Each structure stands twice: as C-alpha cells, then as structure tokens.
C-alpha cells in the first residue's frame, strides 16, 4: 500500500487540478505519470452539450483510431458461406452461425466484438438479451451489421483498432484512445481522430457549447483536464 501511495502522490504532484492542459502537455503528463508495472490504457472522457434523453441527441458511432488502441481485439462473426470465408481470411477469431449462437446461449462470451451479416440477424436476435447488456450485440448504427461483401473490411477495421462509443445519460462519452507505451504523437493523433468524429456527429438540435469538457487518464493515473479549444483546434487540422 505504501508503495502505491508513494507512486500516486508523486504523480499527483505533477498535475495541477485547476489547470486545463493543451493536448501535447496532457499526453506528456499521461506518459510521465503512468508508472504502473503494466502498460496502462489511456482513456478519454468528453462531456457534450447534449441531452441523451432526446433521440436526436443520442450520440453513437464508431471510428478508427490511426494507431489503434494497443489492445488485441477478439472478433466474432455470425456469417455463412462466402461471408464466413471472408471473415476468416480477414482474421476473425470466431466464425459461425447456429453453433456460435448455441454456445453463447450456454454461457460462452469469450470475445470483445461481434459482427453479423444482415441475413443472420433474425437468428442473432435470439441472444439479444445476452449480448445487449454487455455491449456485444451487432448493431447497424455502429457498423457491425453488414452486407456479406462488407464482412472482411469490417473485421479488419475492428482488429485494427476501431472503437465504438455512445454518450451516457450524463452527456459524457468515455473511450479508450491507446496505451501509455505509445508515442506521444500516436496518442495525440488518436485523440484528434475521436474528437473530429464527435464534432462531425454534432446534432443540429444541440444548443450552446457542444464540447464542454475533456479529460484524459491512464488506468492507474491522475485525471488530467484539457483545454477544449486547443484539442478542437488540433482535431480540425
């Protein structure tokens, strides 16, 4: 406990809780304060000026990070025939139809993302109550329900670090943007890609300031408040 407390105090001394840091300053701080014995994940929290209770302000989507998340993603694909073969060739970890549905009904959930071809969604719907609460249900809104000819490309995107996001009730989007071991430039570019996509998805009905706050943190690190104007400026380059 003492060792952990010392590490925490040392990290806390480097971060001014009253200051809002530029993107490059925040990334440098993340890298210098992520001192755990494992490669810490880096996460971004973005507070939006939306009301998720209104359907037209429910921000939800997916975007590819230029440098991935640094995490290995296990992708399951519900597909048959040529689409199944395309999924396997693209690197999907699990491919099938009825047998995978039965396996999931029996309690197996050893995967991170699920994709389904449109023709199988009738069957996949049977396990919606299992997959839905865990965020694993294929959904056309985030590009995981696809035409058979899109299966291969979708699997490659997911394996390459595409992330899904959805605004929470409090108007906050939480997303992984990489690992502390990544270069500062890679982390900056990943953050910029996410912010650019959130800006693109701004609903016309959202009034006032859209991006109201941004904070970055590592798994065991200190939350770092960021200068919204600076991050938006970088994202718009």
N, C-alpha and C positions, 0 to 999 in steps of 0.2 A: 504493500500500500504506500509506504513512504517513497519508494522509487517512482511509482506512478504519480504521486502527488508532486514530487520534485519536477518531473517532466512537465506536468500540467502547469505548474507555477512558472517554469521557465518559458513555456510557450505563451502564457498569458501576459507576461511582461513585454512581449514583442508586439502585442496587438492593443491599440487604443480603441476601446469600445465606443468612444464618442466620435471617432473619425470615420469618414467614408473614403475608402481607398480606390485608386484607379485600378483598372483590370490588371495591368502588369505588376503593380505593387501587391495586389491581393494574391496573385499567383505566386509571386516570390515569397510572400508570407506563408502561404499554404505549404510550399515546399520546405521551408525552413522550420515550420512547426510540426510537420508530420514526422514524428520521431519514433513511432511505434516500431516493433520488431518485424512487422509485416508491411506489405505495400498497401498503404491506406487508399481507400476510394476517395475521390473528390466529388462533392455534391453541390448543386446549386439550388437555391430557393429563390423563386421570383414571385413577388407579390404584385398581382394585377388588379387594375381598377375595373373589375367585372363582378357581376352578381350571378354565380353559377346556378341559382335557382331559376333564372330565365334561360330557356332552352337556347336562345340565340346568343347567349353569352357563355355557354359551356365550352370552354377552350379545350380541345382534344386533338391530338395529332401524333405524328411521328416524324423524325428527321434523322438523317445520317450524320454522324459526327465525323469530321475529316480524318481524325486519328483514332476512332473507335473509343470504346470505354475502358480498354485494357483488361476486360474480363472475358473469359471464354463463355460463349453462349450455346446452350444445348437447345437445338431447334427440332421440334416435332412437326411433321407434316401429314395431314389427312389427305391422301391422294391415291389414285389408282392409275394403272396403265402407263401411258407415256408421261403423264404428270408425275407419277411416282418415280419413274426412272430419272426424270429431270431433277427432282428433288434430291435423289441420292447422288447424282453427278455433281450437284451444287454444294454438297457437303452436309446435307441434313443428317441429324443424328438418329432420328427415328422416323420411319415412313410406313404408312399402312392405312387401314380403314377400320373395318369391323373389329379386327383383333386388337387394335390400339384402344378403341372405344371400350371394349370389354375389360381390357387391362386397367384403364382409368376408373371404370366403374368398380373394380375390385380394390381400388385404393392406391394405384401407382401414379405418381406425379413427379417423376424424376427428370424434369425438363424445365426450361426457362421461358421459351416462346413457342406458340403454336400457330400453324398456318393451315388453312383448309381451302380446297378448291370449292367453287360455288356449288357444284353438283352434289357435294357431300355434306353441305350444311344442314340438310334435313336430318341426317343421322347424328351429326355432331351436336345438334340441338338437344339431344337426349342427355348429354352430360353438361349442359349449360349451368346447372345448379352446382356442379362440382368445380368447373373451371372459372365461372364468372366471378365468384367472391375472391378468387386468388389472382385475378387479373390475367388469366391464361386463355380466356375464350377468344377464338378468332373473331375479328371484327372488321367489317369493310371500311369503317371510318379511320382506322389506323393502318389499313393496307394489308391485313392478314387474312382476308377472304378474297381470293383472287381467281382469275380465269386460269385454266390449266396451263396456258402458254406463258403465264407470268410467275409460275411457281419457282423456277430456277433463279430468276433475278431476285425474287423476294427473299429466298433462303440466303443468297449471297449478301444481300443488304443486312439481314439480321445477324449473320455470322460476322459481318464486318463492323458491327457496332451501331446499327440503327437503334434509336431509343424511342419508346412510346411515352407519352405524357398526357396528363389530364389534370385540370385545375380542381383543387379541393374545395370544400364548402367555404373555407375562409378566403378563397380567392388566391391561393398560393399553388404554384407549380413546383414540385420537387423532382430533380433529375440528376442522375449520375453524369459527370462530364469527363471522367477519366480516372487516372491513378496518379498518386503523388510522385511516382518514379518517372512519369512522362516529362518531356522537356517543357520549359515554361512556354515556348512558342506553341507547342501542340495543345496545351491546356487552354491557352488564350484563344486559339482558333476554334476549339471545341465549344467554348463558352459563347463566342461570337456567333457560331452556327446556330446554337439553340436560341439565342436572343433574336437573331434575324428571323427565325421561323415563327417565334411567338409574335413578333411585330407583324409579320405577314398575315397572321391569323386574327389580328385585331378586329373584333366585330364592330360594325358601323353603329350599333346601338350603345356601345360603351362611351360614357361621357367622362369628361375630365381627364386627369392624368392616367394613362394606360399602364405603364410600368412604374410602380410606386416604390419598389424596393428590391434590392438584390443582395443576397448574402451567400458566401461560399464557406464550406467547411470540409475538413477531412474526417475520416471515420472516428479518430480519437482526438481530433484537434479542436481549436477555438473557432467559433463563428466569426467571420470577417465581413463587415458591412462594406458595400461597394458603392462607388459613385455612379449612379444610374446614367447620368449624361455621358460620362466617359465610356461606359460599356456600350450604350446605344450607338455612340459615335463610331466605335471600333466595329460594331456589328454591321454598320451601314457602309463600310468601305467596299 
